[in-house]
Amino acid sequence: MKGIVFTKFLEMVEQTWSEDFADELIEAVDLPSGGAYTAVGTYPHTEMVSLLVELSARTGVPIPELLRTYGRFLFGQFVTLYPGFFKGTSSSLDFAASIEDVIHVEVRKLYPDAELPSFKVIERTPDRLRLRYQSDRHLGDLAQGLMEACITHFGESDRVVLTRENMDEEGAPVCFTLQRTTAA
Ligand code: HEM
């Protein structure tokens, strides 16, 4: 897992709780890396799991909720760090439809060893997008937070509804639907 996922996670912890709390968290968890993350480094995915387990135990916030909150925070960071990725796209449906073939393709150019999920478009109409998320890392909650923030980013919270279903297949894929509504 790329270091940026860890550095931004710890930034969220610092901003939500405090720097001291983030330091305590790192010290409480037995991290092979020692917790000294750099954005371009690559670290075991299990370190993120350990940090989430500890954060959840200390705050009482369930892990899925922490991951969704983090997804929303991370999307905002992507907007600031990579404005070029957002140029030329004016809707959350168009943006989300391009994750697999455009966005994460560019991400792979920046970070050749990135472990990226699969985001297949399974249905696309002008008002509806269905995506099938699959990853060995099972970060459907993170994906949900990223999608929610994507809808907010494009100013569509009042007219695009996100729903999620867990699909009854091997490997626990998740299906996300972005449905445009008629509300103004
Ligand atoms: C709605 C938009 C997006 C969604 C839903 C999404 C989803 C995800 C998810 C769920 C992961 C975790 C890895 C996994 O599940 O296996 C991931 C990884 C990642 N994504 Fe995206 N992503 C989005 C947009 C972006 C954008 C705009 C960028 C950067 C400009 C980006 C960069 C990355 C990076 C760097 C990783 C880490 C890869 C690694 O740990 O090796 N993503 N993405």
Boltz pocket constraint, residues with backbone or C-beta under 6 A from the ligand:
constraints:
  - pocket:
      binder: B
      contacts: [[A, 1], [A, 2], [A, 4], [A, 5], [A, 78], [A, 82], [A, 85], [A, 95], [A, 96], [A, 99], [A, 103], [A, 104], [A, 107], [A, 111], [A, 113], [A, 114], [A, 115], [A, 116], [A, 117], [A, 134], [A, 135], [A, 136], [A, 137], [A, 138], [A, 139], [A, 140], [A, 142], [A, 143], [A, 144], [A, 146], [A, 147], [A, 150]]
      max_distance: 6.0
